[in-house]
């Protein structure tokens, strides 16, 4: 087994999969075929089965990501592209308009 590691600088982008080296890596990994799913697809169309809560995006499904993943079933996909909103601000921007409660859980020391 050969593992290649590289460090490549690229401009950040709110759409992670649009960052050139990340996009190229995904295409390389997915080139072996199989069925791929993306529970937080946004505008990305790399996966075969796409989901985004926002109906403005042209995805296969518009469901809560956890419900989407549960719907897929065991061994129904070969890989999952996973790029959820990470910060409380991103979560609020993504879900506040779709009837989802946004809870900011801040750990206290």
N, CA and C atoms as a LAMMPS dump frame, in Angstrom:
ITEM: TIMESTEP
0
ITEM: NUMBER OF ATOMS
327
ITEM: BOX BOUNDS ff ff ff
-5.0000000000000000e+02 5.0000000000000000e+02
-5.0000000000000000e+02 5.0000000000000000e+02
-5.0000000000000000e+02 5.0000000000000000e+02
ITEM: ATOMS id mol type element x y z
1 1 1 N 0.841 -1.179 0
2 1 2 C 0 0 0
3 1 3 C 0.885 1.24 0
4 2 1 N 0.528 2.183 -0.824
5 2 2 C 1.29 3.419 -0.95
6 2 3 C 0.402 4.584 -0.504
7 3 1 N 0.922 5.414 0.376
8 3 2 C 0.198 6.597 0.83
9 3 3 C 0.975 7.824 0.397
10 4 1 N 0.312 8.673 -0.361
11 4 2 C 0.947 9.901 -0.836
12 4 3 C 0.386 11.063 -0.023
13 5 1 N 1.266 11.866 0.52
14 5 2 C 0.827 13.043 1.266
15 5 3 C 1.46 14.276 0.636
16 6 1 N 0.649 15.287 0.427
17 6 2 C 1.127 16.542 -0.119
18 6 3 C 0.519 17.686 0.666
19 7 1 N 1.233 18.766 0.69
20 7 2 C 0.699 19.986 1.284
21 7 3 C 0.566 20.998 0.148
22 8 1 N -0.661 21.408 -0.112
23 8 2 C -0.935 22.32 -1.219
24 8 3 C -1.757 23.49 -0.678
25 9 1 N -1.31 24.705 -0.957
26 9 2 C -2.058 25.876 -0.529
27 9 3 C -3.105 26.204 -1.591
28 10 1 N -4.27 26.616 -1.128
29 10 2 C -5.323 27.05 -2.047
30 10 3 C -6.182 28.087 -1.33
31 11 1 N -6.783 28.955 -2.118
32 11 2 C -7.685 29.955 -1.544
33 11 3 C -8.864 29.251 -0.877
34 12 1 N -9.229 29.682 0.32
35 12 2 C -10.411 29.117 0.962
36 12 3 C -11.665 29.463 0.162
37 13 1 N -12.678 28.665 0.35
38 13 2 C -13.96 28.891 -0.303
39 13 3 C -15.031 28.326 0.613
40 14 1 N -16.143 29.025 0.753
41 14 2 C -17.21 28.518 1.618
42 14 3 C -17.75 27.189 1.099
43 15 1 N -17.584 26.941 -0.191
44 15 2 C -17.939 25.655 -0.781
45 15 3 C -16.665 24.821 -0.876
46 16 1 N -16.411 24.065 0.173
47 16 2 C -15.156 23.33 0.327
48 16 3 C -14.794 22.517 -0.906
49 17 1 N -15.77 21.861 -1.505
50 17 2 C -15.483 20.986 -2.631
51 17 3 C -15.161 21.752 -3.911
52 18 1 N -15.269 23.076 -3.9
53 18 2 C -14.861 23.91 -5.029
54 18 3 C -13.396 24.321 -4.945
55 19 1 N -12.75 24.079 -3.813
56 19 2 C -11.328 24.382 -3.659
57 19 3 C -10.562 23.377 -4.532
58 20 1 N -9.782 23.899 -5.46
59 20 2 C -9.194 23.073 -6.519
60 20 3 C -8.52 21.787 -6.026
61 21 1 N -7.587 21.819 -5.071
62 21 2 C -6.946 20.555 -4.682
63 21 3 C -7.919 19.582 -4.005
64 22 1 N -8.898 20.1 -3.293
65 22 2 C -9.888 19.225 -2.666
66 22 3 C -10.779 18.609 -3.739
67 23 1 N -11.214 19.427 -4.689
68 23 2 C -12.036 18.945 -5.798
69 23 3 C -11.304 17.847 -6.572
70 24 1 N -10.032 18.084 -6.879
71 24 2 C -9.241 17.105 -7.624
72 24 3 C -9.057 15.809 -6.838
73 25 1 N -8.828 15.929 -5.522
74 25 2 C -8.681 14.745 -4.676
75 25 3 C -9.964 13.918 -4.676
76 26 1 N -11.1 14.591 -4.543
77 26 2 C -12.375 13.876 -4.55
78 26 3 C -12.594 13.161 -5.881
79 27 1 N -12.331 13.848 -6.983
80 27 2 C -12.5 13.222 -8.293
81 27 3 C -11.603 11.996 -8.435
82 28 1 N -10.384 12.105 -7.931
83 28 2 C -9.451 10.972 -7.986
84 28 3 C -9.965 9.794 -7.166
85 29 1 N -10.416 10.068 -5.951
86 29 2 C -10.913 9.009 -5.07
87 29 3 C -12.193 8.371 -5.609
88 30 1 N -13.021 9.17 -6.246
89 30 2 C -14.301 8.675 -6.75
90 30 3 C -14.17 8.015 -8.121
91 31 1 N -13.013 8.124 -8.754
92 31 2 C -12.842 7.616 -10.12
93 31 3 C -12.932 6.098 -10.206
94 32 1 N -12.812 5.418 -9.083
95 32 2 C -12.896 3.961 -9.078
96 32 3 C -14.312 3.44 -9.235
97 33 1 N -15.267 4.349 -9.326
98 33 2 C -16.66 3.933 -9.491
99 33 3 C -17.377 3.851 -8.166
100 34 1 N -18.463 3.167 -8.177
101 34 2 C -19.272 3.032 -6.975
102 34 3 C -20.311 4.127 -6.88
103 35 1 N -21.106 4.038 -5.845
104 35 2 C -22.176 4.998 -5.596
105 35 3 C -21.784 5.868 -4.421
106 36 1 N -21.861 7.191 -4.63
107 36 2 C -21.481 8.15 -3.605
108 36 3 C -22.683 8.996 -3.223
109 37 1 N -22.732 9.403 -1.953
110 37 2 C -23.822 10.237 -1.443
111 37 3 C -23.244 11.482 -0.787
112 38 1 N -24.01 12.567 -0.827
113 38 2 C -23.604 13.832 -0.205
114 38 3 C -24.796 14.392 0.565
115 39 1 N -24.783 14.28 1.902
116 39 2 C -25.923 14.74 2.7
117 39 3 C -26.035 16.261 2.833
118 40 1 N -24.971 16.991 2.525
119 40 2 C -24.965 18.46 2.613
120 40 3 C -24.5 19.031 1.276
121 41 1 N -25.111 18.647 0.181
122 41 2 C -24.594 18.915 -1.156
123 41 3 C -24.506 20.396 -1.509
124 42 1 N -25.449 21.202 -1.043
125 42 2 C -25.46 22.592 -1.445
126 42 3 C -25.492 22.621 -2.961
127 43 1 N -24.546 23.281 -3.606
128 43 2 C -24.552 23.368 -5.069
129 43 3 C -23.683 22.292 -5.731
130 44 1 N -23.049 21.442 -4.94
131 44 2 C -22.15 20.432 -5.48
132 44 3 C -22.9 19.273 -6.117
133 45 1 N -22.365 18.765 -7.21
134 45 2 C -22.975 17.649 -7.921
135 45 3 C -21.969 16.524 -8.131
136 46 1 N -21.036 16.352 -7.207
137 46 2 C -20.03 15.307 -7.353
138 46 3 C -20.592 13.919 -7.068
139 47 1 N -21.492 13.827 -6.103
140 47 2 C -22.038 12.537 -5.688
141 47 3 C -23.201 12.117 -6.587
142 48 1 N -23.469 10.811 -6.579
143 48 2 C -24.592 10.26 -7.339
144 48 3 C -25.924 10.596 -6.688
145 49 1 N -25.954 10.569 -5.358
146 49 2 C -27.175 10.842 -4.594
147 49 3 C -26.892 12.065 -3.74
148 50 1 N -27.638 13.138 -3.967
149 50 2 C -27.374 14.395 -3.266
150 50 3 C -28.564 14.803 -2.407
151 51 1 N -28.261 15.555 -1.366
152 51 2 C -29.285 16.029 -0.447
153 51 3 C -28.898 17.416 0.059
154 52 1 N -29.878 18.273 0.196
155 52 2 C -29.698 19.541 0.886
156 52 3 C -31.063 19.971 1.399
157 53 1 N -31.08 20.467 2.605
158 53 2 C -32.331 20.905 3.209
159 53 3 C -32.971 22.041 2.421
160 54 1 N -32.152 22.846 1.782
161 54 2 C -32.637 24.003 1.034
162 54 3 C -33.182 23.557 -0.331
163 55 1 N -34.483 23.735 -0.577
164 55 2 C -35.068 23.306 -1.848
165 55 3 C -34.608 24.148 -3.045
166 56 1 N -33.902 25.237 -2.796
167 56 2 C -33.381 26.05 -3.896
168 56 3 C -32.243 25.334 -4.624
169 57 1 N -31.615 24.344 -3.965
170 57 2 C -30.536 23.601 -4.599
171 57 3 C -31.101 22.389 -5.322
172 58 1 N -30.589 22.127 -6.51
173 58 2 C -31.052 21.026 -7.347
174 58 3 C -30.407 19.723 -6.871
175 59 1 N -30.976 19.143 -5.823
176 59 2 C -30.458 17.901 -5.267
177 59 3 C -31.517 16.806 -5.377
178 60 1 N -31.09 15.573 -5.214
179 60 2 C -31.993 14.439 -5.298
180 60 3 C -33.047 14.503 -4.197
181 61 1 N -32.625 14.889 -2.995
182 61 2 C -33.519 14.96 -1.835
183 61 3 C -33.355 16.299 -1.123
184 62 1 N -34.381 16.655 -0.356
185 62 2 C -34.364 17.863 0.486
186 62 3 C -34.831 17.447 1.875
187 63 1 N -33.939 16.784 2.592
188 63 2 C -34.266 16.218 3.894
189 63 3 C -33.233 16.651 4.93
190 64 1 N -33.567 16.437 6.192
191 64 2 C -32.578 16.556 7.248
192 64 3 C -31.474 15.543 6.93
193 65 1 N -30.221 15.932 7.097
194 65 2 C -29.097 15.077 6.703
195 65 3 C -29.117 13.724 7.413
196 66 1 N -29.443 13.695 8.692
197 66 2 C -29.474 12.433 9.415
198 66 3 C -30.567 11.52 8.858
199 67 1 N -31.735 12.074 8.58
200 67 2 C -32.812 11.282 7.978
201 67 3 C -32.403 10.756 6.607
202 68 1 N -31.718 11.59 5.844
203 68 2 C -31.214 11.191 4.527
204 68 3 C -30.276 9.997 4.647
205 69 1 N -29.309 10.081 5.567
206 69 2 C -28.342 8.997 5.724
207 69 3 C -29.01 7.716 6.216
208 70 1 N -29.97 7.838 7.122
209 70 2 C -30.7 6.658 7.601
210 70 3 C -31.496 6.017 6.469
211 71 1 N -32.029 6.833 5.569
212 71 2 C -32.82 6.341 4.461
213 71 3 C -31.98 5.488 3.507
214 72 1 N -30.692 5.799 3.388
215 72 2 C -29.84 5.1 2.438
216 72 3 C -29.672 3.619 2.762
217 73 1 N -29.643 3.29 4.007
218 73 2 C -29.508 1.893 4.379
219 73 3 C -28.07 1.409 4.352
220 74 1 N -27.849 0.335 5.069
221 74 2 C -26.511 -0.239 5.193
222 74 3 C -26.004 -0.728 3.842
223 75 1 N -24.766 -0.395 3.557
224 75 2 C -24.059 -0.849 2.363
225 75 3 C -24.716 -0.451 1.041
226 76 1 N -25.511 0.618 1.049
227 76 2 C -26.156 1.062 -0.191
228 76 3 C -25.287 2.042 -0.97
229 77 1 N -24.255 2.593 -0.324
230 77 2 C -23.328 3.492 -1.004
231 77 3 C -21.896 3.063 -0.702
232 78 1 N -21.003 3.466 -1.585
233 78 2 C -19.598 3.124 -1.409
234 78 3 C -18.82 4.211 -0.69
235 79 1 N -19.369 5.436 -0.679
236 79 2 C -18.706 6.535 0.004
237 79 3 C -19.656 7.683 0.233
238 80 1 N -19.327 8.494 1.227
239 80 2 C -20.132 9.666 1.567
240 80 3 C -19.216 10.886 1.583
241 81 1 N -19.614 11.912 0.856
242 81 2 C -18.921 13.194 0.903
243 81 3 C -19.545 13.972 2.052
244 82 1 N -18.736 14.424 2.971
245 82 2 C -19.274 15.001 4.197
246 82 3 C -18.672 16.371 4.446
247 83 1 N -19.458 17.399 4.217
248 83 2 C -19.011 18.779 4.449
249 83 3 C -20.173 19.586 5.029
250 84 1 N -20.492 19.33 6.31
251 84 2 C -21.611 20.051 6.93
252 84 3 C -21.196 21.466 7.327
253 85 1 N -22.174 22.306 7.655
254 85 2 C -21.832 23.607 8.235
255 85 3 C -21.224 23.362 9.617
256 86 1 N -20.103 24 9.911
257 86 2 C -19.38 23.71 11.148
258 86 3 C -19.612 24.717 12.27
259 87 1 N -19.663 25.99 11.956
260 87 2 C -19.789 26.983 13.022
261 87 3 C -21.257 27.255 13.319
262 88 1 N -21.548 27.759 14.517
263 88 2 C -22.937 28.125 14.825
264 88 3 C -23.509 29.124 13.811
265 89 1 N -22.678 30.029 13.32
266 89 2 C -23.144 30.985 12.316
267 89 3 C -23.552 30.265 11.032
268 90 1 N -22.716 29.323 10.576
269 90 2 C -23.036 28.578 9.362
270 90 3 C -24.309 27.746 9.542
271 91 1 N -24.443 27.117 10.682
272 91 2 C -25.646 26.321 10.953
273 91 3 C -26.876 27.219 10.909
274 92 1 N -26.772 28.38 11.537
275 92 2 C -27.896 29.319 11.549
276 92 3 C -28.251 29.77 10.136
277 93 1 N -27.245 30.093 9.332
278 93 2 C -27.492 30.535 7.958
279 93 3 C -28.122 29.424 7.119
280 94 1 N -27.707 28.187 7.367
281 94 2 C -28.203 27.069 6.563
282 94 3 C -29.594 26.594 6.967
283 95 1 N -29.908 26.65 8.255
284 95 2 C -31.122 25.992 8.719
285 95 3 C -32.201 26.888 9.31
286 96 1 N -31.882 28.109 9.653
287 96 2 C -32.853 28.974 10.32
288 96 3 C -34.112 29.202 9.476
289 97 1 N -33.967 29.251 8.17
290 97 2 C -35.124 29.52 7.308
291 97 3 C -35.93 28.279 6.961
292 98 1 N -35.572 27.121 7.503
293 98 2 C -36.25 25.885 7.126
294 98 3 C -36.925 25.199 8.309
295 99 1 N -37.26 25.972 9.322
296 99 2 C -37.995 25.427 10.451
297 99 3 C -37.177 24.567 11.387
298 100 1 N -35.869 24.638 11.297
299 100 2 C -35.011 23.875 12.197
300 100 3 C -34.535 24.777 13.317
301 101 1 N -34.592 24.269 14.537
302 101 2 C -34.082 25.016 15.676
303 101 3 C -32.564 25.011 15.632
304 102 1 N -31.966 26.172 15.784
305 102 2 C -30.515 26.278 15.816
306 102 3 C -30.121 26.476 17.267
307 103 1 N -29.398 25.506 17.801
308 103 2 C -28.979 25.548 19.193
309 103 3 C -27.481 25.743 19.242
310 104 1 N -27.063 26.792 19.919
311 104 2 C -25.632 27.056 20.086
312 104 3 C -25.237 26.485 21.431
313 105 1 N -24.431 25.445 21.394
314 105 2 C -24 24.748 22.606
315 105 3 C -22.551 25.126 22.874
316 106 1 N -22.33 26.02 23.82
317 106 2 C -20.985 26.484 24.119
318 106 3 C -20.495 25.806 25.409
319 107 1 N -19.397 25.058 25.312
320 107 2 C -18.868 24.43 26.526
321 107 3 C -18.316 25.469 27.485
322 108 1 N -18.505 25.24 28.754
323 108 2 C -18.007 26.149 29.79
324 108 3 C -16.874 25.471 30.548
325 109 1 N -15.851 26.25 30.861
326 109 2 C -14.695 25.699 31.587
327 109 3 C -14.998 25.541 33.058
